[in-house]
Amino acid sequence: MYRTRRYRYANERVVLFITLFIALSVIVLTSTVTFCLSGVFILAMIVLSAGLIRSHHQYLIRNGIPVNTSQMPDLTSLVGICQQKLQPGDIDVYLTQKNQMNAYAFGLGKPKVLVLYTPLLKFMNTSELTFIIGHEMGHVALGHTWLNTLVGGMAGIPAPFGAAIILYAVFRWWNRMCEYSADRAGLLACGDLDQAVTALVRLVAPDIRSQQDFNRVMMLLNTKDDRASNRVAEVFQSHPMLIRRINKLRDYASTREYQTLQVKVNQNVRGALPQLVDKFDYDQSVATGDPPGKEPELPPEERWPWLKPLEPPTVQSQKK
């Protein structure tokens, strides 16, 4: 099996080292806590996080919908394809019923846990969902789930107000670099830039149905990036503005490195790469809350036929 982490965003490690350096500098220089007490604080934060993670995992076991072959064979197969491509290690996957377009991964030990919110399965086609699953598996594969606990604990060290703001901002800076890396993992899992972009757009506009809808949302996203207030607010956010993520992903998809990695991770899938279909073989009423037997308003190919450009006619077809 081909296992790579070369898709990591170039600045992620640099920003991580800067974050750690600033955090350690604050520990040494601040007079509000001693160095020893800071170490105790970080250890306490890690222990607390481990306890919270374990508790949340137990909650999902009791209340979540486990993704397995007996209940959701098609979705389980999709998860398996992403695991074969990205090689993130052992992961338990759950569906949780919340009215949000969201997914997240967490965990310190093994197995890590990936949580999908049920609206993702209602509004996204299979390729888009593959991007989301691959994105979260990228977080796991690159160690973000446990690093987030460690770096977050250091960033949360009691410090004077100004130093605390700097620690928080630099921690969020690293968080945003991690998102760029995970988006690359999602693209490698999905293998289709158009579908990866629409997956990101659908997180904020799940019911887009036409090219006009898509263009309008993209215009709004571009407008947000033009406002200075939004750029300042981004400094304290864990995720970059969506248009930045889309542009970074487009840039990465045009590189030779991506093309090479895509071929190699595709070879991890046992046998021929399966044709993804926009249908999951499980009870949709469990995931969406719709009455059993209710059909979606429109099939996926009618909901968003604009995702892929039409192939140009061949010479033979032109002669016909």
N, C-alpha and C positions, 0 to 999 in steps of 0.2 A: 504494500500500500504506500502511495506517495503522501507524505505528510510534510506540509510546508507552513511557515508563518511569514513568508516573504511579502504577503499582502499587507503587513502592518504599515500604517501610515508613517511616513518618514519622520515626522516631528513628534510622534507619540512618546518615544523613549527620551528624547531631548527634554520635552516638557515634564516628563515624570522625574527626571534627574533634577531639573530646576525646582520642581515642587518639593522634592525631598530636601534639597539644599536649603531652600527658604524655611521649611518647617524646622529643620535642625538648627538653622541660624537663630530662629525665634526662640527655640528651646534654650540655646546657649546664652543669648543676649538678654532675653526678657528677665525682669526682676520679679515678676509676679509668681513664678514657680521655679523650683530648682530643677536641675537636670534629672536627678533621681526621681522626683515626683512626676516629671513629664513622662519618663519611662513607665512608671506605674500607671499613669493615666492612659497611655497608649495600650498597654497590656489589658487594662480594664475595659477599654473600648472594644478590643478584639474579642475578649471573653464575652462581653455583652452582645456583640454582633453575632458571635457563634451561637449564643443562646437564642437570640431572636430568629436567626436563620433556621435553627432546628425546630423552633416552635412553629414558624411559618410553613415549613415542610410538612410537619405533622398536620397542620390545619388543611393543607392541600390534599393530603392523603385521605382525610376524613370528608372533605367537602368538595374537592375538585373532581373533575372527570378525567381519569387516567387515559392517556392515549396508548392503546394497545391493540393487538391484532383481533382480539375477541370483540371489542366494541367499535373500533374505527380502523379497519384494515387498510383502507386507502390512505388515510392520514398517517397511519403508522408507517406505511411504505414510503410516503413522502419524507417523513422524518428520517427514516433509514437511509434514503438517498443522500440527504444533506450530511448525515453522519459519515457515510462512506466518502463523500467528497472532501469534507473538511477535517475529519479525524479529530474531533474535540474531546474524545473520551466518553465515559459513561454519563448519560443524561436521562433523567426522568422527565417526561413531558406531561403537562396537565392542561386541561381547558378549565377556565373559570368564567362564570357568568357575570360579567360586568358590562355596562353599556358604554364601553370605550374601545377605540381602535388602538390596541396596545399589546405589547408583549414584553417580557423581561426574563432575565436569567439571573440566578444567584447561587451561592454555595461556596464553602471553604474547602470541605473535603469531597469525597466521592460518595454517591454520584452528585453531580451538579443538577440543578432543576431549571427547566424552561417552562414558562407559563404563557399560554396564548389566551387572549380574551376572545370570547365567542363571536363578537361582531366581525372579527377578521375573516372567519369562515363564511360569513353571510355575504360580505361585500367584495372579497378579493377572489380573483381567479387563482388557479393552482400555481402558476408561475410567480405571481405576486406574493402568494403565501410562502412559496419556496424562498424568496428573497428575505422575508421577515424571519423565517426559521433560521436561515443561514446567517443572518445578521446576529441573532442571539447566540448561535453556536460559535460565531467568531469571537464574541465576548468571552465565552468559556475557553476556547482554544488559546486565546492570547493572554489568559490569566487575569482578565479584568475583574472577574467576580471576587477573587480573593485580594487582589491589589486594591480594589476599591475600599475594602474594609481597612486595610493597613494604612493607605494614604489618607483616607477619610478620618481615621483616628488621629493621625498626626496633624491634619488640617484643623481638627477640632480642639487642639490643645488650648487651655485657657491662656489668653494673652491680652495685652492692651488693645483697645478698640481698633486702632489703626492697623496693628499687626494682624489682628483677627480678620479684618477685611481683606488684607493682602493674602493671608493663608487661604481664605475661602475662595477668593477669585482665582488664585493659581491652581487650586484643586479643581475648580470647574473648568479651567483651561485644559487640564489634562483629561477631564471627562470628555470634552468636546473632541480632542484628538482621538480618543478611544472610539467615538462614534464614527469617525471617518474610516478607521481601520475595520470596524465591524460592518460598515456598508460595503467595503471591498469583499469581505467574506460572503455577504449576502449575494453580491453580484456573481461570485464564483459558484455559489450554490445554484443560483437561478440560471446563469449563463445567457441572460438576455438583458441588455441595457434598457431597452424600452420598457420591459416589464418591471425592472428594478425601479425606474423613475416613477412609473405610475403607482407602484406600491407605496413609495414615499408620499406622493401626492394624495393618495387615497387615505393616508393616515389623518389628514386634516379635512379632506373632502371625499368621504367614502362613496357618495352616490353620484359621482360624475358619470355621465352617460353619453357624452358626445365630444367631438373635437372642440366645439365652442365652449363647453363646460371646462374642458382641460385648459384651453387657452386663457380663459378668464381666471382660473385659479393660479396659473403660472404668472399672470400679470400682477395679481395681488401679492404673490410671494416675492416677486421682484420689487414691488413697491415697498414692502416691509424692509428689504435690505437697503433701500435708499434713504431711510429715515435714520438720522443720527441717534435719536432716542432708542430705537430698537437695537442699534449696534452697541450702545452703552449697556442696555439691559442684558444683551447676550453675554457680557463679561461674567455675569453672575448666574448663568444658566448652564445646565449639564449637557444640553444638546445645542449644536449650531443651528442657525436659521436654516430652514428647509432648503431654500434656494442654494445656499452654500453647499449643502450635502449633495444636492443634485449636480451642481457644477463640478465639484470634486470627483464625483463618481464618473461623470462624462470624461473628465480629463484622464482618469485612471484607465477607463475602458479603451482609450486610444493608444495606450502604451504597449510596447512589445512584451514587457514583463507580464501584463495581464493576459495577453493572448497565449503566452507560453504556459502560464499557470492554469489557465482554463482547460487547455488540452490535457494537462497532466492530472488535474483533479477529476476530470470526466473519466479518465481511465481507471479511477478507483472504483467506479460503479461496476459491480459484477455483471458480466454479460453486456448486452447492448443497452445503451441509455434509454430508459423507458419513455414512451410518449406521454407527457403529462396531459391529463384531461381535467376539464373544469367541472368536476363532480366528485363528491366524497361519499363513500358508501357507509353512511352512518345516519342515525336518526337526527335529521336537521332540527326537529322540534326541541330536542334536548339542548342543542347549542344556541338556537336563536329565540326560543320561546314561542315560535309560531305553532299554530295547531298542526297536529300530524297530518301529513298528506298535502299541506299547502305548498304550491309550486312558487318559485321566485317570479317576480313580475316579468322579467325577460331573461332568456338564457344569456350566459356571459358573452357569447359571440355577438349578440345584438346589443348588449349593454355597453360594450366598448370595442367596436370593430376597428377603431382608429388606432389601436395600440401598435400595430405592425403595418408598415407601408406595403402596398401591393407590389408583388414581384413584376418587374418589367416583362413584357411579352417577349418570347423567344423568336428567333428568326423563322423557325418552322411555323409557329403559330401565326406570325405576320403573313406568311405566304398563303396560309389557309384563308 
